[in-house]
C-alpha cells in the first residue's frame, strides 16, 4: 500500500512484529490523537512568568528571541498496536506528522 505524506490510510489490522511475543502476529491498529497540555495547571510556570516580567521590565531588550514562525497546521497522532495473541499494547516510536489520518 503506497502512502501519501500528507494523507495516511492505515488498515484496521496488520501483521507486525510483537516485541513481547518475539514473533510476527496480526495486530489491531488504533489511532490516538495527541492531546494538548492542560491550560489550568500553570503552577509550574509561575516562577518563569515572574522571572520574565522582571527581566523585561524597563528599557531592556527582550531576553527571548521574537518568534516569527507560523503555527503548525498538522498534528502528530499516536498509533497504538495491540497484539491479538498476548493482548499487549504498544505505540509506534516516532509518530509522523500528517494532515489527515484514517483507518481503512
N, CA, C and O atoms as a GROMACS GRO file, in nm:
protein
  416
    1UNK      N    1   0.084  -0.117   0.000
    1UNK     CA    2   0.000   0.000   0.000
    1UNK      C    3   0.089   0.125   0.000
    1UNK      O    4   0.172   0.142   0.089
    2UNK      N    5   0.072   0.210  -0.099
    2UNK     CA    6   0.152   0.332  -0.112
    2UNK      C    7   0.085   0.444  -0.032
    2UNK      O    8  -0.034   0.468  -0.047
    3UNK      N    9   0.161   0.511   0.053
    3UNK     CA   10   0.105   0.616   0.138
    3UNK      C   11   0.155   0.753   0.095
    3UNK      O   12   0.273   0.771   0.067
    4UNK      N   13   0.064   0.847   0.091
    4UNK     CA   14   0.098   0.986   0.065
    4UNK      C   15   0.152   1.046   0.195
    4UNK      O   16   0.119   1.000   0.304
    5UNK      N   17   0.235   1.148   0.183
    5UNK     CA   18   0.296   1.205   0.302
    5UNK      C   19   0.195   1.284   0.387
    5UNK      O   20   0.204   1.283   0.510
    6UNK      N   21   0.100   1.350   0.322
    6UNK     CA   22   0.002   1.431   0.396
    6UNK      C   23  -0.117   1.348   0.444
    6UNK      O   24  -0.160   1.362   0.559
    7UNK      N   25  -0.171   1.262   0.356
    7UNK     CA   26  -0.289   1.183   0.391
    7UNK      C   27  -0.247   1.039   0.410
    7UNK      O   28  -0.194   0.976   0.318
    8UNK      N   29  -0.270   0.986   0.529
    8UNK     CA   30  -0.232   0.849   0.556
    8UNK      C   31  -0.355   0.763   0.576
    8UNK      O   32  -0.447   0.800   0.649
    9UNK      N   33  -0.354   0.647   0.512
    9UNK     CA   34  -0.460   0.549   0.531
    9UNK      C   35  -0.396   0.427   0.595
    9UNK      O   36  -0.302   0.368   0.542
   10UNK      N   37  -0.449   0.389   0.710
   10UNK     CA   38  -0.391   0.279   0.786
   10UNK      C   39  -0.495   0.168   0.796
   10UNK      O   40  -0.612   0.196   0.825
   11UNK      N   41  -0.456   0.043   0.771
   11UNK     CA   42  -0.552  -0.066   0.785
   11UNK      C   43  -0.588  -0.091   0.932
   11UNK      O   44  -0.513  -0.056   1.022
   12UNK      N   45  -0.706  -0.152   0.954
   12UNK     CA   46  -0.751  -0.178   1.091
   12UNK      C   47  -0.673  -0.291   1.156
   12UNK      O   48  -0.660  -0.296   1.278
   13UNK      N   49  -0.622  -0.382   1.075
   13UNK     CA   50  -0.537  -0.490   1.125
   13UNK      C   51  -0.418  -0.505   1.033
   13UNK      O   52  -0.431  -0.496   0.911
   14UNK      N   53  -0.302  -0.528   1.090
   14UNK     CA   54  -0.184  -0.554   1.008
   14UNK      C   55  -0.095  -0.655   1.078
   14UNK      O   56  -0.104  -0.677   1.199
   15UNK      N   57  -0.010  -0.716   0.999
   15UNK     CA   58   0.081  -0.818   1.051
   15UNK      C   59   0.215  -0.751   1.080
   15UNK      O   60   0.282  -0.702   0.989
   16UNK      N   61   0.252  -0.749   1.209
   16UNK     CA   62   0.374  -0.683   1.252
   16UNK      C   63   0.446  -0.767   1.356
   16UNK      O   64   0.393  -0.866   1.407
   17UNK      N   65   0.567  -0.726   1.385
   17UNK     CA   66   0.647  -0.792   1.488
   17UNK      C   67   0.600  -0.746   1.626
   17UNK      O   68   0.590  -0.626   1.651
   18UNK      N   69   0.572  -0.840   1.713
   18UNK     CA   70   0.532  -0.809   1.851
   18UNK      C   71   0.654  -0.821   1.941
   18UNK      O   72   0.714  -0.928   1.947
   19UNK      N   73   0.693  -0.713   2.012
   19UNK     CA   74   0.812  -0.720   2.097
   19UNK      C   75   0.795  -0.811   2.220
   19UNK      O   76   0.895  -0.859   2.273
   20UNK      N   77   0.672  -0.834   2.264
   20UNK     CA   78   0.655  -0.921   2.381
   20UNK      C   79   0.646  -1.069   2.343
   20UNK      O   80   0.693  -1.154   2.418
   21UNK      N   81   0.586  -1.100   2.227
   21UNK     CA   82   0.578  -1.240   2.180
   21UNK      C   83   0.706  -1.283   2.109
   21UNK      O   84   0.735  -1.402   2.100
   22UNK      N   85   0.782  -1.188   2.059
   22UNK     CA   86   0.903  -1.212   1.980
   22UNK      C   87   0.873  -1.287   1.850
   22UNK      O   88   0.950  -1.373   1.807
   23UNK      N   89   0.760  -1.253   1.788
   23UNK     CA   90   0.727  -1.312   1.658
   23UNK      C   91   0.628  -1.220   1.586
   23UNK      O   92   0.570  -1.130   1.647
   24UNK      N   93   0.608  -1.244   1.458
   24UNK     CA   94   0.513  -1.166   1.379
   24UNK      C   95   0.372  -1.218   1.404
   24UNK      O   96   0.345  -1.338   1.391
   25UNK      N   97   0.282  -1.127   1.440
   25UNK     CA   98   0.143  -1.162   1.465
   25UNK      C   99   0.053  -1.057   1.402
   25UNK      O  100   0.099  -0.949   1.366
   26UNK      N  101  -0.075  -1.089   1.387
   26UNK     CA  102  -0.170  -0.987   1.340
   26UNK      C  103  -0.200  -0.895   1.457
   26UNK      O  104  -0.219  -0.940   1.570
   27UNK      N  105  -0.203  -0.766   1.427
   27UNK     CA  106  -0.221  -0.668   1.533
   27UNK      C  107  -0.331  -0.570   1.497
   27UNK      O  108  -0.345  -0.528   1.382
   28UNK      N  109  -0.407  -0.534   1.598
   28UNK     CA  110  -0.515  -0.438   1.583
   28UNK      C  111  -0.455  -0.298   1.591
   28UNK      O  112  -0.372  -0.270   1.678
   29UNK      N  113  -0.497  -0.209   1.501
   29UNK     CA  114  -0.440  -0.074   1.495
   29UNK      C  115  -0.543   0.026   1.546
   29UNK      O  116  -0.659   0.024   1.504
   30UNK      N  117  -0.500   0.114   1.638
   30UNK     CA  118  -0.586   0.219   1.690
   30UNK      C  119  -0.514   0.353   1.679
   30UNK      O  120  -0.393   0.360   1.696
   31UNK      N  121  -0.590   0.457   1.651
   31UNK     CA  122  -0.532   0.592   1.638
   31UNK      C  123  -0.573   0.672   1.761
   31UNK      O  124  -0.690   0.679   1.796
   32UNK      N  125  -0.474   0.732   1.825
   32UNK     CA  126  -0.500   0.815   1.942
   32UNK      C  127  -0.439   0.951   1.915
   32UNK      O  128  -0.320   0.962   1.888
   33UNK      N  129  -0.520   1.055   1.923
   33UNK     CA  130  -0.470   1.190   1.897
   33UNK      C  131  -0.393   1.240   2.018
   33UNK      O  132  -0.431   1.214   2.132
   34UNK      N  133  -0.286   1.311   1.992
   34UNK     CA  134  -0.204   1.368   2.100
   34UNK      C  135  -0.279   1.488   2.155
   34UNK      O  136  -0.312   1.581   2.082
   35UNK      N  137  -0.305   1.486   2.284
   35UNK     CA  138  -0.382   1.593   2.346
   35UNK      C  139  -0.289   1.707   2.387
   35UNK      O  140  -0.176   1.682   2.428
   36UNK      N  141  -0.335   1.832   2.376
   36UNK     CA  142  -0.251   1.943   2.420
   36UNK      C  143  -0.239   1.948   2.572
   36UNK      O  144  -0.315   1.882   2.644
   37UNK      N  145  -0.145   2.025   2.618
   37UNK     CA  146  -0.120   2.040   2.760
   37UNK      C  147  -0.238   2.112   2.825
   37UNK      O  148  -0.289   2.208   2.767
   38UNK      N  149  -0.284   2.069   2.942
   38UNK     CA  150  -0.397   2.138   3.005
   38UNK      C  151  -0.359   2.280   3.044
   38UNK      O  152  -0.249   2.305   3.093
   39UNK      N  153  -0.451   2.373   3.023
   39UNK     CA  154  -0.422   2.514   3.046
   39UNK      C  155  -0.442   2.554   3.192
   39UNK      O  156  -0.400   2.662   3.233
   40UNK      N  157  -0.504   2.469   3.272
   40UNK     CA  158  -0.532   2.505   3.411
   40UNK      C  159  -0.411   2.488   3.501
   40UNK      O  160  -0.399   2.556   3.602
   41UNK      N  161  -0.321   2.397   3.466
   41UNK     CA  162  -0.206   2.369   3.552
   41UNK      C  163  -0.089   2.460   3.517
   41UNK      O  164   0.004   2.420   3.447
   42UNK      N  165  -0.095   2.583   3.565
   42UNK     CA  166   0.011   2.678   3.536
   42UNK      C  167   0.101   2.702   3.656
   42UNK      O  168   0.186   2.791   3.652
   43UNK      N  169   0.085   2.625   3.763
   43UNK     CA  170   0.163   2.646   3.884
   43UNK      C  171   0.312   2.630   3.862
   43UNK      O  172   0.391   2.702   3.923
   44UNK      N  173   0.350   2.538   3.776
   44UNK     CA  174   0.491   2.514   3.749
   44UNK      C  175   0.551   2.627   3.666
   44UNK      O  176   0.673   2.647   3.668
   45UNK      N  177   0.468   2.701   3.594
   45UNK     CA  178   0.519   2.808   3.508
   45UNK      C  179   0.520   2.945   3.575
   45UNK      O  180   0.568   3.042   3.516
   46UNK      N  181   0.467   2.955   3.698
   46UNK     CA  182   0.455   3.086   3.762
   46UNK      C  183   0.590   3.152   3.786
   46UNK      O  184   0.604   3.273   3.767
   47UNK      N  185   0.689   3.075   3.827
   47UNK     CA  186   0.821   3.133   3.851
   47UNK      C  187   0.877   3.188   3.722
   47UNK      O  188   0.935   3.297   3.721
   48UNK      N  189   0.862   3.117   3.612
   48UNK     CA  190   0.912   3.162   3.483
   48UNK      C  191   0.844   3.288   3.436
   48UNK      O  192   0.907   3.376   3.378
   49UNK      N  193   0.713   3.298   3.460
   49UNK     CA  194   0.638   3.417   3.420
   49UNK      C  195   0.685   3.538   3.501
   49UNK      O  196   0.704   3.646   3.445
   50UNK      N  197   0.704   3.520   3.633
   50UNK     CA  198   0.752   3.630   3.717
   50UNK      C  199   0.894   3.671   3.678
   50UNK      O  200   0.926   3.790   3.674
   51UNK      N  201   0.978   3.572   3.651
   51UNK     CA  202   1.117   3.598   3.613
   51UNK      C  203   1.124   3.675   3.481
   51UNK      O  204   1.202   3.769   3.468
   52UNK      N  205   1.044   3.635   3.384
   52UNK     CA  206   1.042   3.701   3.254
   52UNK      C  207   0.991   3.845   3.267
   52UNK      O  208   1.042   3.935   3.202
   53UNK      N  209   0.890   3.866   3.353
   53UNK     CA  210   0.836   4.000   3.373
   53UNK      C  211   0.940   4.091   3.438
   53UNK      O  212   0.948   4.210   3.405
   54UNK      N  213   1.020   4.035   3.530
   54UNK     CA  214   1.123   4.115   3.598
   54UNK      C  215   1.235   4.153   3.501
   54UNK      O  216   1.285   4.265   3.505
   55UNK      N  217   1.274   4.059   3.415
   55UNK     CA  218   1.382   4.085   3.320
   55UNK      C  219   1.339   4.186   3.214
   55UNK      O  220   1.414   4.276   3.179
   56UNK      N  221   1.217   4.169   3.162
   56UNK     CA  222   1.174   4.253   3.051
   56UNK      C  223   1.117   4.388   3.097
   56UNK      O  224   1.075   4.467   3.012
   57UNK      N  225   1.114   4.415   3.228
   57UNK     CA  226   1.066   4.545   3.276
   57UNK      C  227   1.170   4.653   3.245
   57UNK      O  228   1.290   4.627   3.246
   58UNK      N  229   1.123   4.771   3.218
   58UNK     CA  230   1.214   4.883   3.190
   58UNK      C  231   1.248   4.894   3.043
   58UNK      O  232   1.167   4.858   2.957
   59UNK      N  233   1.369   4.943   3.014
   59UNK     CA  234   1.409   4.970   2.876
   59UNK      C  235   1.497   4.860   2.817
   59UNK      O  236   1.551   4.877   2.708
   60UNK      N  237   1.512   4.750   2.886
   60UNK     CA  238   1.599   4.643   2.836
   60UNK      C  239   1.532   4.570   2.720
   60UNK      O  240   1.410   4.562   2.713
   61UNK      N  241   1.613   4.517   2.629
   61UNK     CA  242   1.554   4.438   2.520
   61UNK      C  243   1.499   4.305   2.573
   61UNK      O  244   1.530   4.263   2.684
   62UNK      N  245   1.420   4.241   2.491
   62UNK     CA  246   1.358   4.115   2.531
   62UNK      C  247   1.465   4.006   2.545
   62UNK      O  248   1.550   3.994   2.457
   63UNK      N  249   1.463   3.928   2.653
   63UNK     CA  250   1.565   3.825   2.672
   63UNK      C  251   1.546   3.703   2.582
   63UNK      O  252   1.638   3.625   2.562
   64UNK      N  253   1.426   3.688   2.526
   64UNK     CA  254   1.398   3.574   2.439
   64UNK      C  255   1.387   3.621   2.295
   64UNK      O  256   1.347   3.735   2.271
   65UNK      N  257   1.420   3.537   2.199
   65UNK     CA  258   1.406   3.577   2.060
   65UNK      C  259   1.259   3.592   2.020
   65UNK      O  260   1.172   3.525   2.074
   66UNK      N  261   1.234   3.681   1.927
   66UNK     CA  262   1.098   3.704   1.879
   66UNK      C  263   1.060   3.588   1.788
   66UNK      O  264   1.134   3.555   1.695
   67UNK      N  265   0.945   3.527   1.813
   67UNK     CA  266   0.901   3.412   1.734
   67UNK      C  267   0.835   3.462   1.607
   67UNK      O  268   0.736   3.536   1.612
   68UNK      N  269   0.890   3.422   1.493
   68UNK     CA  270   0.835   3.464   1.365
   68UNK      C  271   0.780   3.347   1.284
   68UNK      O  272   0.736   3.364   1.171
   69UNK      N  273   0.784   3.226   1.343
   69UNK     CA  274   0.734   3.109   1.272
   69UNK      C  275   0.582   3.105   1.282
   69UNK      O  276   0.522   3.153   1.377
   70UNK      N  277   0.522   3.045   1.180
   70UNK     CA  278   0.378   3.028   1.182
   70UNK      C  279   0.344   2.898   1.256
   70UNK      O  280   0.429   2.810   1.270
   71UNK      N  281   0.222   2.888   1.300
   71UNK     CA  282   0.180   2.769   1.373
   71UNK      C  283   0.170   2.650   1.279
   71UNK      O  284   0.139   2.664   1.161
   72UNK      N  285   0.198   2.533   1.333
   72UNK     CA  286   0.190   2.411   1.252
   72UNK      C  287   0.043   2.375   1.233
   72UNK      O  288  -0.038   2.383   1.326
   73UNK      N  289   0.010   2.336   1.111
   73UNK     CA  290  -0.130   2.305   1.080
   73UNK      C  291  -0.162   2.158   1.098
   73UNK      O  292  -0.279   2.121   1.097
   74UNK      N  293  -0.062   2.076   1.115
   74UNK     CA  294  -0.087   1.932   1.132
   74UNK      C  295  -0.042   1.889   1.271
   74UNK      O  296   0.036   1.958   1.337
   75UNK      N  297  -0.092   1.774   1.315
   75UNK     CA  298  -0.057   1.724   1.447
   75UNK      C  299   0.000   1.584   1.437
   75UNK      O  300  -0.021   1.513   1.338
   76UNK      N  301   0.071   1.547   1.540
   76UNK     CA  302   0.121   1.410   1.547
   76UNK      C  303   0.010   1.324   1.610
   76UNK      O  304  -0.056   1.365   1.706
   77UNK      N  305  -0.007   1.206   1.556
   77UNK     CA  306  -0.106   1.114   1.611
   77UNK      C  307  -0.036   0.987   1.656
   77UNK      O  308   0.044   0.930   1.582
   78UNK      N  309  -0.064   0.944   1.777
   78UNK     CA  310  -0.007   0.820   1.827
   78UNK      C  311  -0.080   0.702   1.766
   78UNK      O  312  -0.203   0.697   1.768
   79UNK      N  313  -0.005   0.609   1.710
   79UNK     CA  314  -0.063   0.489   1.652
   79UNK      C  315  -0.036   0.375   1.750
   79UNK      O  316   0.079   0.341   1.776
   80UNK      N  317  -0.144   0.317   1.803
   80UNK     CA  318  -0.132   0.209   1.901
   80UNK      C  319  -0.155   0.076   1.831
   80UNK      O  320  -0.245   0.062   1.748
   81UNK      N  321  -0.073  -0.023   1.865
   81UNK     CA  322  -0.087  -0.158   1.813
   81UNK      C  323  -0.118  -0.251   1.930
   81UNK      O  324  -0.055  -0.242   2.035
   82UNK      N  325  -0.216  -0.341   1.910
   82UNK     CA  326  -0.248  -0.440   2.011
   82UNK      C  327  -0.234  -0.579   1.950
   82UNK      O  328  -0.298  -0.610   1.850
   83UNK      N  329  -0.151  -0.659   2.011
   83UNK     CA  330  -0.128  -0.795   1.964
   83UNK      C  331  -0.252  -0.880   1.991
   83UNK      O  332  -0.309  -0.873   2.100
   84UNK      N  333  -0.293  -0.960   1.893
   84UNK     CA  334  -0.411  -1.045   1.912
   84UNK      C  335  -0.379  -1.170   1.993
   84UNK      O  336  -0.471  -1.233   2.046
   85UNK      N  337  -0.252  -1.208   2.002
   85UNK     CA  338  -0.214  -1.329   2.075
   85UNK      C  339  -0.198  -1.299   2.225
   85UNK      O  340  -0.263  -1.363   2.308
   86UNK      N  341  -0.112  -1.203   2.258
   86UNK     CA  342  -0.083  -1.176   2.400
   86UNK      C  343  -0.159  -1.056   2.456
   86UNK      O  344  -0.150  -1.028   2.576
   87UNK      N  345  -0.233  -0.984   2.372
   87UNK     CA  346  -0.314  -0.867   2.411
   87UNK      C  347  -0.232  -0.752   2.468
   87UNK      O  348  -0.287  -0.664   2.535
   88UNK      N  349  -0.101  -0.749   2.442
   88UNK     CA  350  -0.017  -0.637   2.486
   88UNK      C  351  -0.033  -0.523   2.386
   88UNK      O  352  -0.056  -0.546   2.267
   89UNK      N  353  -0.020  -0.400   2.437
   89UNK     CA  354  -0.038  -0.284   2.353
   89UNK      C  355   0.088  -0.199   2.356
   89UNK      O  356   0.151  -0.185   2.461
   90UNK      N  357   0.126  -0.142   2.242
   90UNK     CA  358   0.243  -0.054   2.238
   90UNK      C  359   0.224   0.051   2.130
   90UNK      O  360   0.143   0.034   2.038
   91UNK      N  361   0.299   0.160   2.142
   91UNK     CA  362   0.290   0.273   2.049
   91UNK      C  363   0.394   0.261   1.940
   91UNK      O  364   0.496   0.193   1.956
   92UNK      N  365   0.368   0.329   1.830
   92UNK     CA  366   0.470   0.346   1.728
   92UNK      C  367   0.570   0.446   1.784
   92UNK      O  368   0.530   0.545   1.846
   93UNK      N  369   0.700   0.423   1.764
   93UNK     CA  370   0.801   0.502   1.833
   93UNK      C  371   0.803   0.649   1.788
   93UNK      O  372   0.797   0.738   1.872
   94UNK      N  373   0.812   0.675   1.658
   94UNK     CA  374   0.819   0.812   1.610
   94UNK      C  375   0.696   0.842   1.527
   94UNK      O  376   0.695   0.812   1.407
   95UNK      N  377   0.591   0.899   1.587
   95UNK     CA  378   0.470   0.924   1.509
   95UNK      C  379   0.496   1.030   1.402
   95UNK      O  380   0.569   1.126   1.425
   96UNK      N  381   0.435   1.010   1.287
   96UNK     CA  382   0.455   1.100   1.173
   96UNK      C  383   0.355   1.214   1.184
   96UNK      O  384   0.241   1.194   1.228
   97UNK      N  385   0.397   1.332   1.144
   97UNK     CA  386   0.309   1.447   1.144
   97UNK      C  387   0.232   1.447   1.012
   97UNK      O  388   0.294   1.452   0.906
   98UNK      N  389   0.100   1.442   1.018
   98UNK     CA  390   0.022   1.439   0.896
   98UNK      C  391  -0.108   1.516   0.913
   98UNK      O  392  -0.156   1.538   1.024
   99UNK      N  393  -0.162   1.558   0.799
   99UNK     CA  394  -0.286   1.636   0.800
   99UNK      C  395  -0.404   1.547   0.831
   99UNK      O  396  -0.486   1.579   0.917
  100UNK      N  397  -0.413   1.434   0.761
  100UNK     CA  398  -0.532   1.351   0.768
  100UNK      C  399  -0.490   1.207   0.791
  100UNK      O  400  -0.405   1.154   0.719
  101UNK      N  401  -0.549   1.144   0.889
  101UNK     CA  402  -0.516   1.006   0.921
  101UNK      C  403  -0.646   0.929   0.935
  101UNK      O  404  -0.731   0.964   1.017
  102UNK      N  405  -0.663   0.825   0.855
  102UNK     CA  406  -0.787   0.749   0.860
  102UNK      C  407  -0.759   0.601   0.853
  102UNK      O  408  -0.656   0.558   0.800
  103UNK      N  409  -0.851   0.523   0.906
  103UNK     CA  410  -0.839   0.377   0.902
  103UNK      C  411  -0.925   0.323   0.789
  103UNK      O  412  -1.039   0.366   0.769
  104UNK      N  413  -0.868   0.228   0.716
  104UNK     CA  414  -0.939   0.168   0.602
  104UNK      C  415  -0.978   0.027   0.636
  104UNK      O  416  -1.039  -0.042   0.554
   0.00000   0.00000   0.00000
